[in-house]
């Protein structure tokens, strides 16, 4: 798939060895209310997938991602359209500044995220796919679409 025809992007963001997760607002007018989620969201204008996660991550948790932070990316079709999924890594001392979307944030282990019953959309499947690829090979990722 190309980077031009997509609807949104999400990022599994490791801070040290834990994943940053956000508890979505508990409102009936949003998808997956009161569920755990990764930073990300809908595309704005002519953004690339990478630009979408950079903007969303900065808005939601005050962290700025660079291409060097990206470890993996893929895209697929979801019930909400074509979505890019990234895995990124920041150092353990990265400082989160929580924005105004969501109830709160926390750091969680991969095992926790994979087993929680209330994770938004296909995030568990996408995270598991990345983990399966990590187990199969140790090949550096291609440069992200910027």
Helices and strands as residue ranges (DSSP letters): E 8-15, E 18-23, E 36-37, E 39-42, H 49-61, G 67-69, E 70-78, E 81-90, E 104-108, H 110-115, H 123-136
